[in-house]
Amino acid sequence: MSHKKILVVDDEPSIREMLTIFLEEVGYRVATADSVAGGLQSLDSQRYDLVMCDLKLPDGSGLEVLEHARSRPNHPPFIIITAHTTPQHALEALRAEGFSEAMIDRFFRPFLGGAFLERELSTSSRMFEFVYRMFAQGPATLPARGMGAIPEQLAADLGPGKAGRRSTLRRSSGTTTLPCFSLPAART
């Protein structure tokens, strides 16, 4: 049997119990704590070979336990465990932040749909967070008439004889219709 000792810090009793049973079955000695304060107290009273700690605890963050463990000489390896996941898409991120479906449909779909050029809000949550942060911190600007003014302005520059949406292009192998548009050359 191993004499290695593991500290499990988690506020969920079932998680602590499950990890304790599993780790003891494979030969480790296990101590548990249910809070940041309990984790710090355990680290101060004994030496551990490994610490497994939940990220979100009732009295703070598991990162506090990590910092405390790292401040000690010969600090143990540390594993952050969490049941919280990061949303994959902008729509999931908005819902996770607690925005109502009405707010999402009436504000975020038109606004972010214009920024991402897709109204489904399936853009990655990382891109959403980046764009959201840029608008919050500046220097981002919006057209005075809203995001819809951007395609209107682009279309206004497509005068007669210019390629437009669903233009037919000729190739040596025949013709094809493309669902796109091209812009005129830049003005100098």
C-alpha positions as CSV (number, residue, x, y, z in Angstrom):
1,M,0.0,0.0,0.0
2,S,1.2,3.5,-0.9
3,H,2.0,6.0,1.8
4,K,1.3,8.9,-0.5
5,K,-1.3,11.3,0.7
6,I,-3.7,13.3,-1.4
7,L,-5.8,16.3,-0.3
8,V,-9.2,16.7,-2.0
9,V,-10.9,20.1,-1.6
10,D,-14.4,20.2,-3.0
11,D,-17.7,21.6,-1.5
12,E,-19.8,18.9,-3.1
13,P,-19.9,15.9,-0.6
14,S,-20.6,13.4,-3.4
15,I,-17.5,14.4,-5.3
16,R,-15.3,14.2,-2.2
17,E,-16.7,10.8,-1.3
18,M,-16.3,9.5,-4.9
19,L,-12.7,10.7,-5.2
20,T,-11.9,9.3,-1.7
21,I,-13.3,5.9,-2.5
22,F,-11.5,5.7,-5.8
23,L,-8.2,7.0,-4.5
24,E,-8.2,4.8,-1.4
25,E,-9.0,1.7,-3.6
26,V,-5.9,2.3,-5.6
27,G,-3.8,2.7,-2.5
28,Y,-3.6,6.4,-1.6
29,R,-4.4,8.0,1.8
30,V,-6.9,10.8,1.4
31,A,-7.8,13.9,3.4
32,T,-10.7,16.1,2.4
33,A,-11.8,19.7,2.9
34,D,-15.0,21.5,1.8
35,S,-13.8,25.1,1.5
36,V,-10.9,27.4,0.8
37,A,-10.4,27.9,4.6
38,G,-10.4,24.1,5.1
39,G,-8.0,23.6,2.3
40,L,-5.6,26.2,3.7
41,Q,-5.8,24.7,7.2
42,S,-5.1,21.2,5.8
43,L,-2.1,22.4,3.9
44,D,-0.7,24.2,7.0
45,S,-1.1,21.1,9.2
46,Q,0.3,18.3,6.9
47,R,2.4,17.6,3.8
48,Y,0.6,16.2,0.8
49,D,1.9,14.5,-2.3
50,L,-0.9,15.9,-4.5
51,V,-3.8,18.4,-4.1
52,M,-7.0,18.1,-6.1
53,C,-9.1,21.2,-5.7
54,D,-12.5,22.5,-7.0
55,L,-12.2,25.8,-8.8
56,K,-15.4,27.3,-7.3
57,L,-15.8,27.0,-3.6
58,P,-18.4,28.7,-1.3
59,D,-15.8,30.9,0.4
60,G,-13.6,31.8,-2.6
61,S,-11.6,30.3,-5.4
62,G,-9.6,27.1,-5.6
63,L,-6.9,29.3,-7.0
64,E,-6.4,30.7,-3.5
65,V,-5.6,27.2,-2.3
66,L,-3.2,26.8,-5.3
67,E,-1.3,30.0,-4.5
68,H,-1.0,28.9,-0.8
69,A,0.2,25.4,-1.8
70,R,2.8,27.0,-4.2
71,S,4.1,29.3,-1.5
72,R,5.2,26.4,0.6
73,P,8.6,24.7,0.2
74,N,8.5,21.5,-1.8
75,H,4.9,22.3,-2.8
76,P,2.8,19.4,-4.1
77,P,1.5,19.0,-7.6
78,F,-1.9,20.6,-8.0
79,I,-5.0,19.6,-10.0
80,I,-7.9,22.0,-10.5
81,I,-11.2,20.1,-10.9
82,T,-14.5,21.7,-11.8
83,A,-17.9,20.9,-13.1
84,H,-18.2,24.3,-14.8
85,T,-17.6,24.3,-18.5
86,T,-16.9,27.1,-20.9
87,P,-19.6,27.7,-23.4
88,Q,-18.6,26.8,-27.0
89,H,-20.7,29.4,-28.9
90,A,-21.8,33.0,-28.5
91,L,-25.4,32.0,-27.9
92,E,-24.4,29.6,-25.1
93,A,-22.2,32.3,-23.6
94,L,-25.1,34.8,-23.6
95,R,-27.4,32.3,-21.9
96,A,-24.7,31.3,-19.4
97,E,-24.4,35.0,-18.5
98,G,-28.1,35.1,-17.7
99,F,-29.4,37.1,-20.6
100,S,-33.1,36.5,-21.3
101,E,-34.2,35.1,-24.7
102,A,-36.0,38.4,-25.4
103,M,-32.7,40.3,-24.8
104,I,-30.8,37.9,-27.0
105,D,-33.4,38.1,-29.8
106,R,-34.0,41.8,-29.7
107,F,-30.5,43.1,-29.0
108,F,-27.7,40.6,-29.4
109,R,-28.9,38.8,-32.5
110,P,-29.2,42.0,-34.6
111,F,-26.1,43.6,-33.0
112,L,-23.8,40.5,-33.0
113,G,-25.4,39.1,-36.1
114,G,-24.1,42.2,-37.9
115,A,-20.6,41.9,-36.3
116,F,-20.3,38.2,-37.0
117,L,-22.4,38.2,-40.3
118,E,-24.5,35.4,-38.9
119,R,-27.7,35.6,-36.8
120,E,-27.5,32.1,-35.3
121,L,-24.8,33.3,-32.9
122,S,-22.9,30.1,-33.5
123,T,-19.6,32.0,-33.6
124,S,-17.1,30.6,-31.0
125,S,-17.6,31.9,-27.5
126,R,-13.9,33.0,-27.5
127,M,-14.5,35.3,-30.5
128,F,-17.7,36.6,-28.9
129,E,-15.8,37.4,-25.7
130,F,-13.1,39.1,-27.7
131,V,-15.6,41.3,-29.6
132,Y,-17.7,42.0,-26.6
133,R,-14.5,43.1,-24.6
134,M,-13.4,45.3,-27.5
135,F,-16.8,47.1,-27.6
136,A,-16.7,47.4,-23.8
137,Q,-13.2,48.8,-23.6
138,G,-13.1,50.8,-26.9
139,P,-12.0,52.2,-29.2
140,A,-14.8,50.5,-31.2
141,T,-17.4,52.5,-33.2
142,L,-20.7,51.7,-34.7
143,P,-22.5,53.4,-37.6
144,A,-24.9,56.0,-36.4
145,R,-27.8,54.2,-38.2
146,G,-26.8,50.8,-36.8
147,M,-25.0,47.7,-38.1
148,G,-27.5,47.4,-41.0
149,A,-25.9,50.5,-42.4
150,I,-22.7,48.7,-43.3
151,P,-24.2,46.4,-46.0
152,E,-26.3,49.3,-47.3
153,Q,-23.2,51.5,-47.7
154,L,-21.4,48.6,-49.5
155,A,-24.3,48.0,-51.8
156,A,-24.6,51.7,-52.6
157,D,-21.1,51.6,-54.1
158,L,-22.2,48.8,-56.4
159,G,-23.5,50.9,-59.2
160,P,-24.9,49.7,-62.6
161,G,-22.6,47.3,-64.3
162,K,-20.8,46.2,-61.2
163,A,-21.0,42.7,-59.8
164,G,-23.8,42.1,-57.3
165,R,-25.3,39.4,-55.3
166,R,-26.0,36.2,-57.2
167,S,-24.0,37.5,-60.2
168,T,-23.4,35.1,-63.1
169,L,-19.8,34.5,-63.9
170,R,-18.6,33.0,-67.2
171,R,-15.9,30.3,-67.2
172,S,-14.6,28.1,-70.0
173,S,-16.6,25.2,-68.7
174,G,-19.9,27.1,-68.7
175,T,-21.7,29.5,-66.3
176,T,-22.3,29.4,-62.6
177,T,-24.1,31.6,-60.1
178,L,-22.3,32.4,-56.9
179,P,-24.1,33.6,-53.7
180,C,-21.6,36.4,-53.1
181,F,-20.8,39.9,-54.2
182,S,-17.6,41.7,-55.1
183,L,-16.7,45.3,-54.2
184,P,-15.5,47.9,-56.6
185,A,-11.8,48.9,-56.5
186,A,-10.8,51.1,-53.6
187,R,-11.1,54.9,-54.2
188,T,-7.9,56.9,-54.1
